[in-house]
Each structure stands twice: as structure tokens, then as C-alpha cells.
């Protein structure tokens, strides 16, 4: 684990903060952005298995994992700026492959809008390009109220059964405990801030036709939170996308079926050595 002091940002309320991250080797840089309300522990298997082909950089977003919280509200723009600041700290000025799972995909889209020259390709896992509906926005606000009143543990218990494919939730208690641990380590400010950021994010669907970079889309066949149809629609709208449907996986395909996930990522990253 490493950390870097983040810059002052007026939208964060308080001043600077320490950002925790994992960084491996010196190959094609891949920035892996975790989902809500998780941490860079989400990418442990990828950090271990793919370092021979890529330099894996996996930050904890502010308020998540070991990164300091700051006072909400947060935004996707704030998260994207934090990620760009981390790359600057590491001296990575050229284009990188940006990967994001669920909320991490929303951050990846915002990173593309703000820093298109820094994006060589995208890995989008268990995510969507659309904005929240009015119903989902209302649910985000209710969840924020639960986090404030009952703590992060209540959020974790409510979400856990929906994150994994039903068979995996029943048959893999160690995986359930691992995910629960990640979620419970997220600060209250991190939960509330992320919910605000997701609620208020813009739609990225109009941007898809202009994203002329290689894109790998991975989606669990049994995802209970984001329908597979969302991934299929993204793949159809993107000029250079490949969709991999991961069997036997829900919303966390990189943990539920890591071999299938990693094989697809490895094949995708090989194209950056050919170009």
C-alpha cells in the first residue's frame, strides 16, 4: 500500500487528503477504479495475476478503503480529478488503459470527458452509460439516510445478496465475507459522498460513438443490479468494443470468475503491444 497527499479541492469541503493506492511494475499502465462501496481490494486477484503484462494502479477513491474521507458531497468529476492527480504523482503522463467496475465505470467515463488525451483504452465491467432514473435517485437518497442513521454495516448487509450471483452467494461464504469486509471499511462520508456522485452524474450514452479507443466490456450473466442489456447497448454504440459475458457471475465478475475475467483482460491488453 502506498499513499499520496491529495491537492486541495474546494468541492471536497476540507483541504487535502491522503489517497491510498496499489501500483505494480512498469508495463502498459492500467488504472483500475473500484465500485461502490468497495476499495482497491476488489482488484487483488488482477494485481497478482496480470502484472506480467501490465502496470496495475488501483487507487482507493476518497472515503473508501484506506484513503482519507473528506466532507461530502462528492462528484464523478472529483473522483476523476483524484485519479488524474495520482497519475501525475506517479509521473505517468502518457495514455493509460482506464478500467472501472460499476461506479468505477462512471468515473472512467468522466475521466474520458476530462482527459481524453490520457485514455488509450477502456475496460468497463458491470457498469452502464446511462444516468440514474428518478426512482434510482430517490433510492440513493434513502440509502444515504440509512448510512447516516445505521452505519456502513447496514448498507453492506442490504447490498451483499445483490452483488453476487445467487449460487455464489450461497456456496462461497469466504467470498461473501471478503466483500463484506471491503464494504464495512468504507467511511460514512465515503458512502454518502459516492451516493451523491452517482445520483448526480450525467449520462455518458451520448459520448459513446465518439470514444474511438479499444474497449473491453465485461458483464456477469447473472448481474442483479445492472441488466446485461445495458452492456449490450454500450457495445453496440461504441466504435471499437468487445463484449464478454461472464457465465456464473453477478455484479463482481472479476471476483466470481477471475480466470475468465483475467483471460479476457490479458487478451485485450496484448493489442497495446501490437500497436
C-alpha positions in Angstrom: 0.0 0.0 0.0 1.2 3.5 -0.9 -0.3 6.9 -0.2 -0.1 10.4 -1.6 -1.4 13.7 -0.3 -4.2 14.9 -2.5 -4.5 18.5 -3.6 -6.9 21.0 -2.0 -10.2 21.0 -3.8 -13.0 23.4 -2.8 -15.7 20.9 -3.7 -14.3 18.5 -1.1 -15.0 20.8 1.8 -11.9 20.3 3.9 -8.4 20.7 2.5 -6.0 18.0 1.3 -6.3 14.3 2.0 -4.2 11.1 1.8 -5.0 8.8 -1.1 -4.1 5.1 -0.8 -3.2 3.1 -3.9 -1.5 -0.1 -5.2 1.0 0.1 -8.0 2.8 -2.7 -9.8 5.7 -3.0 -12.3 6.5 -0.8 -15.4 4.5 -2.2 -18.3 1.3 -0.8 -20.0 -0.3 1.3 -17.3 -3.8 0.2 -16.3 -5.8 2.4 -13.9 -8.4 0.2 -12.1 -11.2 2.0 -10.4 -13.3 0.1 -7.9 -17.1 0.3 -7.4 -19.3 1.4 -4.5 -18.8 1.0 -1.6 -15.7 -1.1 -2.1 -11.9 -0.5 -2.2 -8.9 -1.4 -4.3 -9.0 -4.8 -2.5 -11.6 -5.6 -5.3 -8.6 -5.9 -7.7 -6.3 -8.1 -5.6 -6.6 -11.1 -8.0 -5.9 -8.9 -11.0 -3.0 -7.2 -9.2 -1.5 -10.6 -8.6 -2.2 -12.3 -11.9 -1.7 -9.6 -14.6 1.4 -7.8 -13.5 3.5 -9.6 -16.2 1.6 -7.8 -18.9 0.6 -4.5 -17.3 1.4 -2.0 -14.7 -1.7 -2.1 -12.4 -2.6 1.0 -10.5 -5.5 0.6 -8.2 -6.5 3.6 -6.0 -8.9 3.7 -3.1 -11.3 6.5 -4.0 -11.7 9.2 -1.3 -13.6 7.9 1.7 -13.1 4.3 0.6 -10.6 1.7 1.8 -7.5 3.4 3.3 -8.0 6.8 1.5 -9.0 9.6 3.8 -12.6 10.8 3.7 -13.4 14.4 3.0 -16.8 16.1 3.7 -19.4 15.3 1.1 -20.8 16.0 -1.5 -18.5 14.2 -3.9 -18.9 14.1 -7.7 -17.6 11.9 -10.6 -15.5 14.9 -11.6 -13.9 15.0 -8.2 -13.1 11.3 -8.4 -11.7 11.7 -11.9 -9.5 14.6 -10.9 -8.2 12.5 -7.9 -7.3 9.7 -10.3 -5.5 12.2 -12.7 -3.7 13.6 -9.7 -2.5 10.1 -8.8 -1.2 9.5 -12.3 0.6 12.9 -12.1 2.2 11.9 -8.8 3.4 8.7 -10.4 4.9 10.6 -13.4 2.5 8.9 -15.8 1.8 11.5 -18.4 1.0 9.3 -21.4 -2.2 7.5 -22.2 -3.3 4.7 -19.9 -6.0 2.0 -20.1 -8.7 3.0 -17.7 -10.8 0.3 -16.1 -13.8 0.6 -13.9 -16.3 -1.7 -12.3 -19.8 -0.4 -11.6 -19.3 3.1 -10.1 -15.7 2.8 -11.3 -17.1 2.8 -14.8 -18.9 6.0 -14.2 -15.6 7.5 -13.0 -13.9 6.1 -16.1 -16.5 7.9 -18.4 -15.9 11.2 -16.6 -12.1 10.7 -16.9 -12.6 10.3 -20.6 -14.6 13.5 -20.8 -12.0 15.5 -18.9 -8.8 13.9 -20.1 -9.4 12.2 -23.5 -5.7 12.5 -24.4 -4.8 10.3 -21.4 -7.0 7.4 -22.4 -5.6 4.6 -24.6 -8.4 2.2 -24.0 -11.2 1.3 -21.6 -12.2 -1.8 -19.5 -15.8 -1.5 -18.4 -17.1 -4.1 -16.0 -20.6 -4.4 -14.6 -21.5 -0.8 -15.5 -23.8 1.3 -17.6 -23.6 4.6 -19.6 -27.0 6.0 -18.6 -27.8 8.4 -15.8 -30.0 7.5 -12.8 -33.7 7.5 -13.2 -35.9 9.4 -10.8 -36.6 6.2 -8.9 -33.0 5.3 -8.6 -32.1 8.8 -7.4 -34.7 8.5 -4.7 -33.2 5.2 -3.7 -29.7 6.7 -3.5 -31.1 9.4 -1.1 -32.7 6.7 1.1 -29.5 4.7 1.2 -27.6 7.8 2.3 -30.1 8.2 5.1 -29.6 4.6 6.2 -25.8 5.1 6.2 -26.1 8.2 8.4 -28.6 6.6 10.8 -27.3 3.0 11.0 -23.8 3.0 9.6 -22.0 1.4 6.7 -22.7 -2.2 8.1 -26.4 -1.7 7.3 -25.5 -0.7 3.7 -23.3 -3.8 3.3 -25.9 -6.2 4.6 -28.6 -4.8 2.3 -26.4 -4.9 -0.8 -24.5 -8.2 -0.4 -27.1 -10.6 -1.7 -27.4 -8.5 -4.8 -23.7 -8.2 -5.6 -23.1 -11.9 -6.3 -24.8 -14.4 -8.5 -27.2 -16.3 -6.2 -25.3 -19.6 -6.3 -22.1 -17.8 -5.4 -23.7 -16.0 -2.5 -24.9 -19.4 -1.1 -21.8 -21.5 -1.9 -18.9 -19.2 -1.3 -19.0 -17.8 2.2 -15.4 -16.8 2.1 -16.1 -14.5 -0.9 -19.1 -13.1 0.8 -17.0 -12.3 3.9 -14.3 -10.7 1.8 -16.8 -8.4 0.1 -18.5 -7.6 3.4 -15.1 -6.6 4.8 -14.4 -4.2 1.9 -17.8 -2.6 2.3 -17.7 -2.2 6.0 -14.3 -0.4 5.8 -15.8 2.4 3.7 -16.4 5.5 5.8 -19.8 7.1 6.3 -18.6 10.1 4.3 -17.4 7.9 1.6 -20.8 6.1 1.3 -22.8 9.3 1.4 -20.4 11.1 -1.0 -20.4 8.2 -3.5 -24.2 8.0 -3.5 -24.4 11.8 -4.2 -21.8 11.4 -7.0 -23.8 8.6 -8.6 -27.1 10.3 -8.2 -25.9 13.5 -9.9 -23.7 12.0 -12.7 -24.5 12.9 -16.3 -25.5 10.4 -18.9 -22.5 9.1 -20.8 -24.5 7.4 -23.6 -24.3 10.4 -25.9 -20.5 10.2 -25.6 -20.1 6.6 -26.7 -20.0 7.0 -30.5 -17.0 9.4 -30.2 -15.0 7.1 -27.9 -12.8 5.8 -30.7 -10.4 3.7 -28.5 -10.4 -0.1 -27.9 -13.0 -1.0 -25.2 -13.5 -4.3 -23.4 -16.9 -4.7 -21.8 -17.2 -7.5 -19.2 -20.6 -8.3 -17.7 -21.8 -11.0 -15.4 -24.6 -13.2 -16.9 -26.4 -13.1 -13.6 -25.9 -9.4 -12.7 -28.8 -8.5 -10.4 -28.0 -4.7 -10.3 -27.3 -3.8 -14.0 -29.1 -5.8 -16.7 -27.0 -7.4 -19.4 -28.9 -5.4 -21.9 -27.1 -2.3 -20.7 -23.8 -3.8 -21.6 -25.1 -5.0 -25.0 -26.3 -1.4 -25.7 -22.9 0.1 -24.9 -21.1 -2.4 -27.0 -23.4 -1.6 -30.0 -22.8 2.2 -29.6 -19.1 2.1 -29.1 -17.0 2.0 -32.3 -14.3 -0.5 -31.1 -15.9 -2.5 -28.3 -15.8 -6.2 -27.5 -18.4 -7.6 -25.1 -17.5 -10.6 -22.9 -20.4 -12.1 -21.0 -19.1 -13.9 -17.9 -21.1 -17.0 -17.0 -21.7 -17.9 -13.4 -21.1 -14.3 -12.3 -23.1 -11.4 -10.9 -22.1 -7.8 -10.3 -18.5 -8.7 -9.3 -17.3 -10.9 -12.3 -13.6 -10.3 -11.5 -14.0 -12.0 -8.1 -16.7 -14.6 -9.0 -15.0 -15.9 -12.2 -11.4 -14.5 -12.0 -9.9 -16.8 -14.6 -12.4 -15.9 -17.3 -12.2 -12.2 -16.4 -8.4 -12.2 -16.4 -8.0 -14.1 -19.6 -10.3 -11.6 -21.3 -8.3 -8.7 -19.9 -5.0 -10.3 -20.8 -6.1 -10.8 -24.4 -7.3 -7.2 -24.6 -4.1 -5.7 -23.2 -2.0 -7.6 -25.8 -3.3 -5.3 -28.5 -1.4 -2.4 -26.9 1.9 -4.2 -27.6 0.9 -4.7 -31.2 0.1 -1.1 -31.9 
